[in-house]
Amino acid sequence: MEINLEANIVKLSNRETEVCNLMLSGKSTTKIAQVLNIKCNTVSTIKKSIFYKTKATNIIELYEIYKQA
């Protein structure tokens, strides 16, 4: 997925996109790990990467960025 962020294109990997969609649907880290059959630590790492790439500081900012994509 590509997100246009203030003239910068941010590319999320397929896994980051999956985690982002689940996060924005209200799923917890534990539930995301169960759904994707990965460890909670892996989900946490992916979430950090998503926030770093998008420069969002919380889920609300991430939602605002995501809905503009």
Distance bins in CASP14 RR format, pairs under 12 A and 6 or more apart:
PFRMAT RR
TARGET T0000
AUTHOR 0000-0000-0000
RMODE 2
METHOD distances of the structure
MODEL  1
1 9 0 0 0 0 0 1 0 0 0 0 0
1 10 0 0 0 0 1 0 0 0 0 0 0
1 11 1 0 0 1 0 0 0 0 0 0 0
1 12 1 0 1 0 0 0 0 0 0 0 0
1 13 0 0 0 0 1 0 0 0 0 0 0
1 14 0 0 0 0 1 0 0 0 0 0 0
1 15 0 0 0 0 0 1 0 0 0 0 0
1 16 1 0 0 1 0 0 0 0 0 0 0
1 17 1 0 1 0 0 0 0 0 0 0 0
1 18 0 0 0 0 1 0 0 0 0 0 0
1 19 0 0 0 0 0 1 0 0 0 0 0
1 20 1 0 0 1 0 0 0 0 0 0 0
1 21 0 0 0 0 1 0 0 0 0 0 0
1 50 0 0 0 0 0 1 0 0 0 0 0
1 53 0 0 0 0 0 1 0 0 0 0 0
1 54 0 0 0 0 0 1 0 0 0 0 0
1 65 0 0 0 0 0 1 0 0 0 0 0
1 66 0 0 0 0 1 0 0 0 0 0 0
1 68 0 0 0 0 0 1 0 0 0 0 0
1 69 1 0 0 1 0 0 0 0 0 0 0
2 8 0 0 0 0 0 1 0 0 0 0 0
2 9 1 0 1 0 0 0 0 0 0 0 0
2 10 1 0 0 1 0 0 0 0 0 0 0
2 11 1 0 1 0 0 0 0 0 0 0 0
2 12 1 0 0 1 0 0 0 0 0 0 0
2 13 0 0 0 0 0 1 0 0 0 0 0
2 16 0 0 0 0 0 1 0 0 0 0 0
2 17 0 0 0 0 0 1 0 0 0 0 0
2 53 0 0 0 0 0 1 0 0 0 0 0
2 54 0 0 0 0 0 1 0 0 0 0 0
2 65 0 0 0 0 0 1 0 0 0 0 0
2 66 0 0 0 0 0 1 0 0 0 0 0
2 68 0 0 0 0 0 1 0 0 0 0 0
2 69 1 0 0 1 0 0 0 0 0 0 0
3 9 1 0 0 1 0 0 0 0 0 0 0
3 10 1 0 1 0 0 0 0 0 0 0 0
3 11 1 0 0 1 0 0 0 0 0 0 0
3 12 1 0 0 1 0 0 0 0 0 0 0
3 16 0 0 0 0 0 1 0 0 0 0 0
3 17 0 0 0 0 1 0 0 0 0 0 0
3 20 0 0 0 0 1 0 0 0 0 0 0
3 50 0 0 0 0 0 1 0 0 0 0 0
3 53 0 0 0 0 1 0 0 0 0 0 0
3 54 1 0 0 1 0 0 0 0 0 0 0
3 55 0 0 0 0 0 1 0 0 0 0 0
3 56 0 0 0 0 0 1 0 0 0 0 0
3 62 0 0 0 0 0 1 0 0 0 0 0
3 64 0 0 0 0 0 1 0 0 0 0 0
3 65 1 0 0 1 0 0 0 0 0 0 0
3 66 1 0 0 1 0 0 0 0 0 0 0
3 67 0 0 0 0 0 1 0 0 0 0 0
3 68 1 0 0 1 0 0 0 0 0 0 0
3 69 1 0 1 0 0 0 0 0 0 0 0
4 10 1 0 0 1 0 0 0 0 0 0 0
4 11 0 0 0 0 0 1 0 0 0 0 0
4 54 0 0 0 0 0 1 0 0 0 0 0
4 65 0 0 0 0 1 0 0 0 0 0 0
4 66 0 0 0 0 0 1 0 0 0 0 0
4 68 1 0 0 1 0 0 0 0 0 0 0
4 69 1 0 0 1 0 0 0 0 0 0 0
5 11 0 0 0 0 0 1 0 0 0 0 0
5 12 0 0 0 0 0 1 0 0 0 0 0
5 53 0 0 0 0 1 0 0 0 0 0 0
5 54 1 0 0 1 0 0 0 0 0 0 0
5 55 1 0 0 1 0 0 0 0 0 0 0
5 56 0 0 0 0 1 0 0 0 0 0 0
5 61 0 0 0 0 0 1 0 0 0 0 0
5 62 0 0 0 0 0 1 0 0 0 0 0
5 64 0 0 0 0 0 1 0 0 0 0 0
5 65 1 0 0 1 0 0 0 0 0 0 0
5 66 0 0 0 0 0 1 0 0 0 0 0
5 68 0 0 0 0 1 0 0 0 0 0 0
5 69 0 0 0 0 1 0 0 0 0 0 0
6 54 0 0 0 0 0 1 0 0 0 0 0
6 55 0 0 0 0 1 0 0 0 0 0 0
6 65 0 0 0 0 0 1 0 0 0 0 0
6 68 0 0 0 0 0 1 0 0 0 0 0
8 53 0 0 0 0 1 0 0 0 0 0 0
8 54 0 0 0 0 0 1 0 0 0 0 0
8 55 0 0 0 0 1 0 0 0 0 0 0
8 65 0 0 0 0 0 1 0 0 0 0 0
9 53 0 0 0 0 0 1 0 0 0 0 0
9 54 0 0 0 0 0 1 0 0 0 0 0
9 69 0 0 0 0 0 1 0 0 0 0 0
10 16 0 0 0 0 1 0 0 0 0 0 0
10 17 0 0 0 0 0 1 0 0 0 0 0
10 20 0 0 0 0 0 1 0 0 0 0 0
10 49 0 0 0 0 0 1 0 0 0 0 0
10 50 0 0 0 0 1 0 0 0 0 0 0
10 51 0 0 0 0 0 1 0 0 0 0 0
10 52 0 0 0 0 1 0 0 0 0 0 0
10 53 1 0 1 0 0 0 0 0 0 0 0
10 54 1 0 1 0 0 0 0 0 0 0 0
10 55 0 0 0 0 1 0 0 0 0 0 0
10 56 0 0 0 0 0 1 0 0 0 0 0
10 62 0 0 0 0 0 1 0 0 0 0 0
10 65 0 0 0 0 1 0 0 0 0 0 0
10 66 0 0 0 0 0 1 0 0 0 0 0
10 68 0 0 0 0 0 1 0 0 0 0 0
10 69 0 0 0 0 1 0 0 0 0 0 0
11 17 0 0 0 0 1 0 0 0 0 0 0
11 49 0 0 0 0 0 1 0 0 0 0 0
11 50 0 0 0 0 0 1 0 0 0 0 0
11 53 1 0 0 1 0 0 0 0 0 0 0
11 54 0 0 0 0 0 1 0 0 0 0 0
11 69 0 0 0 0 0 1 0 0 0 0 0
12 18 0 0 0 0 1 0 0 0 0 0 0
12 19 0 0 0 0 1 0 0 0 0 0 0
12 20 1 0 0 1 0 0 0 0 0 0 0
12 21 0 0 0 0 0 1 0 0 0 0 0
12 23 0 0 0 0 0 1 0 0 0 0 0
12 46 0 0 0 0 1 0 0 0 0 0 0
12 47 0 0 0 0 0 1 0 0 0 0 0
12 49 0 0 0 0 1 0 0 0 0 0 0
12 50 1 0 0 1 0 0 0 0 0 0 0
12 51 0 0 0 0 0 1 0 0 0 0 0
12 52 0 0 0 0 0 1 0 0 0 0 0
12 53 1 0 0 1 0 0 0 0 0 0 0
12 54 0 0 0 0 1 0 0 0 0 0 0
12 56 0 0 0 0 0 1 0 0 0 0 0
12 62 0 0 0 0 0 1 0 0 0 0 0
12 65 0 0 0 0 0 1 0 0 0 0 0
12 66 0 0 0 0 1 0 0 0 0 0 0
12 69 0 0 0 0 1 0 0 0 0 0 0
13 19 0 0 0 0 1 0 0 0 0 0 0
13 20 0 0 0 0 0 1 0 0 0 0 0
13 46 0 0 0 0 1 0 0 0 0 0 0
13 49 0 0 0 0 1 0 0 0 0 0 0
13 50 0 0 0 0 1 0 0 0 0 0 0
13 53 0 0 0 0 1 0 0 0 0 0 0
14 20 0 0 0 0 0 1 0 0 0 0 0
14 21 0 0 0 0 0 1 0 0 0 0 0
14 36 0 0 0 0 0 1 0 0 0 0 0
14 46 0 0 0 0 0 1 0 0 0 0 0
15 21 0 0 0 0 0 1 0 0 0 0 0
15 22 0 0 0 0 0 1 0 0 0 0 0
15 32 0 0 0 0 0 1 0 0 0 0 0
15 36 1 0 0 1 0 0 0 0 0 0 0
15 37 0 0 0 0 0 1 0 0 0 0 0
15 38 0 0 0 0 1 0 0 0 0 0 0
15 42 0 0 0 0 1 0 0 0 0 0 0
15 43 0 0 0 0 1 0 0 0 0 0 0
15 45 0 0 0 0 0 1 0 0 0 0 0
15 46 1 0 0 1 0 0 0 0 0 0 0
15 47 0 0 0 0 0 1 0 0 0 0 0
15 49 0 0 0 0 1 0 0 0 0 0 0
15 50 0 0 0 0 1 0 0 0 0 0 0
16 22 0 0 0 0 0 1 0 0 0 0 0
16 23 0 0 0 0 0 1 0 0 0 0 0
16 32 0 0 0 0 0 1 0 0 0 0 0
16 36 0 0 0 0 0 1 0 0 0 0 0
16 42 0 0 0 0 0 1 0 0 0 0 0
16 43 0 0 0 0 0 1 0 0 0 0 0
16 45 0 0 0 0 0 1 0 0 0 0 0
16 46 1 0 1 0 0 0 0 0 0 0 0
16 47 0 0 0 0 1 0 0 0 0 0 0
16 48 0 0 0 0 0 1 0 0 0 0 0
16 49 1 0 0 1 0 0 0 0 0 0 0
16 50 1 0 1 0 0 0 0 0 0 0 0
16 51 0 0 0 0 0 1 0 0 0 0 0
16 52 0 0 0 0 0 1 0 0 0 0 0
16 53 1 0 0 1 0 0 0 0 0 0 0
16 54 0 0 0 0 1 0 0 0 0 0 0
16 62 0 0 0 0 0 1 0 0 0 0 0
16 66 0 0 0 0 0 1 0 0 0 0 0
17 23 0 0 0 0 0 1 0 0 0 0 0
17 24 0 0 0 0 0 1 0 0 0 0 0
17 36 0 0 0 0 0 1 0 0 0 0 0
17 46 0 0 0 0 0 1 0 0 0 0 0
17 49 0 0 0 0 0 1 0 0 0 0 0
17 50 0 0 0 0 1 0 0 0 0 0 0
17 53 0 0 0 0 0 1 0 0 0 0 0
17 54 0 0 0 0 0 1 0 0 0 0 0
17 66 0 0 0 0 1 0 0 0 0 0 0
17 69 0 0 0 0 1 0 0 0 0 0 0
18 24 0 0 0 0 0 1 0 0 0 0 0
18 25 0 0 0 0 0 1 0 0 0 0 0
18 27 0 0 0 0 0 1 0 0 0 0 0
18 32 0 0 0 0 1 0 0 0 0 0 0
18 33 0 0 0 0 0 1 0 0 0 0 0
18 35 0 0 0 0 1 0 0 0 0 0 0
18 36 1 0 0 1 0 0 0 0 0 0 0
18 37 0 0 0 0 0 1 0 0 0 0 0
18 38 0 0 0 0 1 0 0 0 0 0 0
18 42 0 0 0 0 0 1 0 0 0 0 0
18 43 0 0 0 0 0 1 0 0 0 0 0
18 46 0 0 0 0 1 0 0 0 0 0 0
18 47 0 0 0 0 0 1 0 0 0 0 0
18 50 0 0 0 0 0 1 0 0 0 0 0
19 25 0 0 0 0 0 1 0 0 0 0 0
19 26 0 0 0 0 0 1 0 0 0 0 0
19 27 0 0 0 0 1 0 0 0 0 0 0
19 28 0 0 0 0 0 1 0 0 0 0 0
19 29 0 0 0 0 1 0 0 0 0 0 0
19 31 0 0 0 0 0 1 0 0 0 0 0
19 32 1 0 1 0 0 0 0 0 0 0 0
19 33 0 0 0 0 1 0 0 0 0 0 0
19 35 0 0 0 0 1 0 0 0 0 0 0
19 36 1 0 0 1 0 0 0 0 0 0 0
19 38 0 0 0 0 1 0 0 0 0 0 0
19 40 0 0 0 0 0 1 0 0 0 0 0
19 42 0 0 0 0 1 0 0 0 0 0 0
19 43 1 0 0 1 0 0 0 0 0 0 0
19 44 0 0 0 0 1 0 0 0 0 0 0
19 45 0 0 0 0 1 0 0 0 0 0 0
19 46 1 0 1 0 0 0 0 0 0 0 0
19 47 1 0 0 1 0 0 0 0 0 0 0
19 48 0 0 0 0 0 1 0 0 0 0 0
19 49 0 0 0 0 1 0 0 0 0 0 0
19 50 1 0 0 1 0 0 0 0 0 0 0
19 51 0 0 0 0 0 1 0 0 0 0 0
19 53 0 0 0 0 0 1 0 0 0 0 0
19 62 0 0 0 0 0 1 0 0 0 0 0
19 66 0 0 0 0 0 1 0 0 0 0 0
20 26 0 0 0 0 0 1 0 0 0 0 0
20 27 0 0 0 0 0 1 0 0 0 0 0
20 32 0 0 0 0 1 0 0 0 0 0 0
20 36 0 0 0 0 0 1 0 0 0 0 0
20 43 0 0 0 0 0 1 0 0 0 0 0
20 46 0 0 0 0 1 0 0 0 0 0 0
20 47 0 0 0 0 1 0 0 0 0 0 0
20 49 0 0 0 0 0 1 0 0 0 0 0
20 50 1 0 1 0 0 0 0 0 0 0 0
20 51 0 0 0 0 1 0 0 0 0 0 0
20 53 0 0 0 0 1 0 0 0 0 0 0
20 54 0 0 0 0 1 0 0 0 0 0 0
20 56 0 0 0 0 0 1 0 0 0 0 0
20 59 0 0 0 0 0 1 0 0 0 0 0
20 62 1 0 0 1 0 0 0 0 0 0 0
20 63 0 0 0 0 1 0 0 0 0 0 0
20 65 0 0 0 0 1 0 0 0 0 0 0
20 66 1 0 0 1 0 0 0 0 0 0 0
20 67 0 0 0 0 0 1 0 0 0 0 0
20 69 0 0 0 0 1 0 0 0 0 0 0
21 27 0 0 0 0 1 0 0 0 0 0 0
21 32 0 0 0 0 1 0 0 0 0 0 0
21 35 0 0 0 0 0 1 0 0 0 0 0
21 36 0 0 0 0 0 1 0 0 0 0 0
21 46 0 0 0 0 0 1 0 0 0 0 0
21 50 0 0 0 0 0 1 0 0 0 0 0
21 62 0 0 0 0 0 1 0 0 0 0 0
21 63 0 0 0 0 0 1 0 0 0 0 0
21 66 0 0 0 0 1 0 0 0 0 0 0
21 69 0 0 0 0 0 1 0 0 0 0 0
22 28 0 0 0 0 1 0 0 0 0 0 0
22 29 0 0 0 0 1 0 0 0 0 0 0
22 30 0 0 0 0 0 1 0 0 0 0 0
22 31 1 0 0 1 0 0 0 0 0 0 0
22 32 1 0 1 0 0 0 0 0 0 0 0
22 33 0 0 0 0 1 0 0 0 0 0 0
22 34 0 0 0 0 0 1 0 0 0 0 0
22 35 1 0 0 1 0 0 0 0 0 0 0
22 36 1 0 0 1 0 0 0 0 0 0 0
22 38 0 0 0 0 0 1 0 0 0 0 0
22 43 0 0 0 0 1 0 0 0 0 0 0
22 46 0 0 0 0 0 1 0 0 0 0 0
22 47 0 0 0 0 0 1 0 0 0 0 0
22 50 0 0 0 0 0 1 0 0 0 0 0
22 59 0 0 0 0 0 1 0 0 0 0 0
23 29 0 0 0 0 1 0 0 0 0 0 0
23 31 0 0 0 0 0 1 0 0 0 0 0
23 32 1 0 0 1 0 0 0 0 0 0 0
23 33 0 0 0 0 0 1 0 0 0 0 0
23 35 0 0 0 0 0 1 0 0 0 0 0
23 36 0 0 0 0 0 1 0 0 0 0 0
23 43 0 0 0 0 1 0 0 0 0 0 0
23 44 0 0 0 0 0 1 0 0 0 0 0
23 46 0 0 0 0 1 0 0 0 0 0 0
23 47 1 0 0 1 0 0 0 0 0 0 0
23 48 0 0 0 0 0 1 0 0 0 0 0
23 50 1 0 0 1 0 0 0 0 0 0 0
23 51 0 0 0 0 1 0 0 0 0 0 0
23 54 0 0 0 0 0 1 0 0 0 0 0
23 56 0 0 0 0 0 1 0 0 0 0 0
23 58 0 0 0 0 0 1 0 0 0 0 0
23 59 1 0 0 1 0 0 0 0 0 0 0
23 60 0 0 0 0 0 1 0 0 0 0 0
23 62 1 0 0 1 0 0 0 0 0 0 0
23 63 0 0 0 0 1 0 0 0 0 0 0
23 66 0 0 0 0 1 0 0 0 0 0 0
24 32 0 0 0 0 0 1 0 0 0 0 0
24 47 0 0 0 0 0 1 0 0 0 0 0
24 50 0 0 0 0 0 1 0 0 0 0 0
24 54 0 0 0 0 0 1 0 0 0 0 0
24 56 0 0 0 0 0 1 0 0 0 0 0
24 59 1 0 0 1 0 0 0 0 0 0 0
24 60 0 0 0 0 0 1 0 0 0 0 0
24 61 0 0 0 0 0 1 0 0 0 0 0
24 62 1 0 0 1 0 0 0 0 0 0 0
24 63 1 0 1 0 0 0 0 0 0 0 0
24 64 0 0 0 0 0 1 0 0 0 0 0
24 65 0 0 0 0 0 1 0 0 0 0 0
24 66 1 0 0 1 0 0 0 0 0 0 0
24 67 0 0 0 0 1 0 0 0 0 0 0
24 69 0 0 0 0 0 1 0 0 0 0 0
25 31 0 0 0 0 1 0 0 0 0 0 0
25 32 0 0 0 0 1 0 0 0 0 0 0
25 35 0 0 0 0 0 1 0 0 0 0 0
25 59 0 0 0 0 0 1 0 0 0 0 0
25 63 0 0 0 0 0 1 0 0 0 0 0
25 66 0 0 0 0 0 1 0 0 0 0 0
26 32 0 0 0 0 1 0 0 0 0 0 0
26 35 0 0 0 0 0 1 0 0 0 0 0
26 59 0 0 0 0 1 0 0 0 0 0 0
26 62 0 0 0 0 0 1 0 0 0 0 0
26 63 0 0 0 0 0 1 0 0 0 0 0
27 33 0 0 0 0 1 0 0 0 0 0 0
27 34 0 0 0 0 1 0 0 0 0 0 0
27 35 1 0 0 1 0 0 0 0 0 0 0
27 36 0 0 0 0 1 0 0 0 0 0 0
27 43 0 0 0 0 1 0 0 0 0 0 0
27 47 0 0 0 0 0 1 0 0 0 0 0
27 59 0 0 0 0 0 1 0 0 0 0 0
28 34 0 0 0 0 1 0 0 0 0 0 0
28 35 0 0 0 0 0 1 0 0 0 0 0
28 40 0 0 0 0 1 0 0 0 0 0 0
28 43 0 0 0 0 1 0 0 0 0 0 0
28 44 0 0 0 0 0 1 0 0 0 0 0
28 47 0 0 0 0 0 1 0 0 0 0 0
28 59 0 0 0 0 0 1 0 0 0 0 0
29 35 0 0 0 0 0 1 0 0 0 0 0
29 36 0 0 0 0 0 1 0 0 0 0 0
29 38 0 0 0 0 0 1 0 0 0 0 0
29 39 0 0 0 0 0 1 0 0 0 0 0
29 40 1 0 1 0 0 0 0 0 0 0 0
29 41 0 0 0 0 1 0 0 0 0 0 0
29 42 0 0 0 0 1 0 0 0 0 0 0
29 43 1 0 1 0 0 0 0 0 0 0 0
29 44 1 0 0 1 0 0 0 0 0 0 0
29 45 0 0 0 0 0 1 0 0 0 0 0
29 46 0 0 0 0 1 0 0 0 0 0 0
29 47 1 0 0 1 0 0 0 0 0 0 0
29 48 0 0 0 0 0 1 0 0 0 0 0
29 59 0 0 0 0 0 1 0 0 0 0 0
30 36 0 0 0 0 0 1 0 0 0 0 0
30 38 0 0 0 0 0 1 0 0 0 0 0
30 39 0 0 0 0 0 1 0 0 0 0 0
30 40 1 0 1 0 0 0 0 0 0 0 0
30 41 0 0 0 0 0 1 0 0 0 0 0
30 43 0 0 0 0 1 0 0 0 0 0 0
30 44 0 0 0 0 0 1 0 0 0 0 0
31 37 0 0 0 0 0 1 0 0 0 0 0
31 38 0 0 0 0 0 1 0 0 0 0 0
31 40 0 0 0 0 1 0 0 0 0 0 0
31 43 0 0 0 0 1 0 0 0 0 0 0
32 38 0 0 0 0 1 0 0 0 0 0 0
32 39 0 0 0 0 0 1 0 0 0 0 0
32 40 0 0 0 0 1 0 0 0 0 0 0
32 41 0 0 0 0 0 1 0 0 0 0 0
32 42 0 0 0 0 1 0 0 0 0 0 0
32 43 1 0 1 0 0 0 0 0 0 0 0
32 44 0 0 0 0 1 0 0 0 0 0 0
32 45 0 0 0 0 0 1 0 0 0 0 0
32 46 0 0 0 0 1 0 0 0 0 0 0
32 47 0 0 0 0 1 0 0 0 0 0 0
32 50 0 0 0 0 0 1 0 0 0 0 0
33 39 1 0 0 1 0 0 0 0 0 0 0
33 40 1 0 1 0 0 0 0 0 0 0 0
33 41 0 0 0 0 1 0 0 0 0 0 0
33 42 1 0 0 1 0 0 0 0 0 0 0
33 43 1 0 1 0 0 0 0 0 0 0 0
33 44 0 0 0 0 1 0 0 0 0 0 0
33 45 0 0 0 0 0 1 0 0 0 0 0
33 46 0 0 0 0 0 1 0 0 0 0 0
33 47 0 0 0 0 0 1 0 0 0 0 0
34 40 0 0 0 0 1 0 0 0 0 0 0
34 43 0 0 0 0 1 0 0 0 0 0 0
35 43 0 0 0 0 1 0 0 0 0 0 0
36 42 0 0 0 0 1 0 0 0 0 0 0
36 43 1 0 0 1 0 0 0 0 0 0 0
36 46 0 0 0 0 1 0 0 0 0 0 0
37 43 0 0 0 0 0 1 0 0 0 0 0
38 44 0 0 0 0 0 1 0 0 0 0 0
38 45 0 0 0 0 1 0 0 0 0 0 0
38 46 0 0 0 0 1 0 0 0 0 0 0
38 47 0 0 0 0 0 1 0 0 0 0 0
39 45 0 0 0 0 1 0 0 0 0 0 0
39 46 0 0 0 0 0 1 0 0 0 0 0
40 46 0 0 0 0 0 1 0 0 0 0 0
40 47 0 0 0 0 0 1 0 0 0 0 0
41 47 0 0 0 0 0 1 0 0 0 0 0
41 48 0 0 0 0 0 1 0 0 0 0 0
42 48 0 0 0 0 0 1 0 0 0 0 0
42 49 0 0 0 0 0 1 0 0 0 0 0
43 49 0 0 0 0 0 1 0 0 0 0 0
43 50 0 0 0 0 0 1 0 0 0 0 0
44 50 0 0 0 0 0 1 0 0 0 0 0
44 51 0 0 0 0 0 1 0 0 0 0 0
45 51 0 0 0 0 0 1 0 0 0 0 0
45 52 0 0 0 0 0 1 0 0 0 0 0
46 52 0 0 0 0 0 1 0 0 0 0 0
46 53 0 0 0 0 0 1 0 0 0 0 0
47 53 0 0 0 0 0 1 0 0 0 0 0
47 54 0 0 0 0 0 1 0 0 0 0 0
47 56 0 0 0 0 0 1 0 0 0 0 0
47 58 0 0 0 0 0 1 0 0 0 0 0
47 59 0 0 0 0 1 0 0 0 0 0 0
47 62 0 0 0 0 1 0 0 0 0 0 0
48 54 0 0 0 0 0 1 0 0 0 0 0
48 56 0 0 0 0 0 1 0 0 0 0 0
49 56 0 0 0 0 0 1 0 0 0 0 0
50 56 1 0 0 1 0 0 0 0 0 0 0
50 57 0 0 0 0 0 1 0 0 0 0 0
50 58 0 0 0 0 0 1 0 0 0 0 0
50 59 0 0 0 0 0 1 0 0 0 0 0
50 61 0 0 0 0 0 1 0 0 0 0 0
50 62 1 0 0 1 0 0 0 0 0 0 0
50 63 0 0 0 0 0 1 0 0 0 0 0
50 65 0 0 0 0 1 0 0 0 0 0 0
50 66 0 0 0 0 1 0 0 0 0 0 0
51 57 1 0 0 1 0 0 0 0 0 0 0
51 58 0 0 0 0 1 0 0 0 0 0 0
51 59 0 0 0 0 1 0 0 0 0 0 0
51 61 0 0 0 0 1 0 0 0 0 0 0
51 62 1 0 0 1 0 0 0 0 0 0 0
51 65 0 0 0 0 0 1 0 0 0 0 0
51 66 0 0 0 0 0 1 0 0 0 0 0
52 62 0 0 0 0 0 1 0 0 0 0 0
53 62 0 0 0 0 0 1 0 0 0 0 0
53 65 0 0 0 0 1 0 0 0 0 0 0
53 66 0 0 0 0 0 1 0 0 0 0 0
54 61 1 0 0 1 0 0 0 0 0 0 0
54 62 1 0 0 1 0 0 0 0 0 0 0
54 63 0 0 0 0 0 1 0 0 0 0 0
54 64 0 0 0 0 1 0 0 0 0 0 0
54 65 1 0 1 0 0 0 0 0 0 0 0
54 66 1 0 0 1 0 0 0 0 0 0 0
54 68 0 0 0 0 0 1 0 0 0 0 0
54 69 0 0 0 0 1 0 0 0 0 0 0
55 61 0 0 0 0 1 0 0 0 0 0 0
55 62 0 0 0 0 1 0 0 0 0 0 0
55 64 0 0 0 0 0 1 0 0 0 0 0
55 65 0 0 0 0 1 0 0 0 0 0 0
56 62 1 0 1 0 0 0 0 0 0 0 0
56 63 0 0 0 0 1 0 0 0 0 0 0
56 64 0 0 0 0 1 0 0 0 0 0 0
56 65 1 0 1 0 0 0 0 0 0 0 0
56 66 0 0 0 0 1 0 0 0 0 0 0
56 68 0 0 0 0 0 1 0 0 0 0 0
57 64 0 0 0 0 0 1 0 0 0 0 0
57 65 0 0 0 0 0 1 0 0 0 0 0
58 64 0 0 0 0 0 1 0 0 0 0 0
58 65 0 0 0 0 0 1 0 0 0 0 0
59 65 0 0 0 0 0 1 0 0 0 0 0
59 66 0 0 0 0 1 0 0 0 0 0 0
60 66 0 0 0 0 0 1 0 0 0 0 0
60 67 0 0 0 0 0 1 0 0 0 0 0
61 67 0 0 0 0 0 1 0 0 0 0 0
61 68 0 0 0 0 0 1 0 0 0 0 0
62 68 0 0 0 0 0 1 0 0 0 0 0
62 69 0 0 0 0 0 1 0 0 0 0 0
63 69 0 0 0 0 0 1 0 0 0 0 0
END
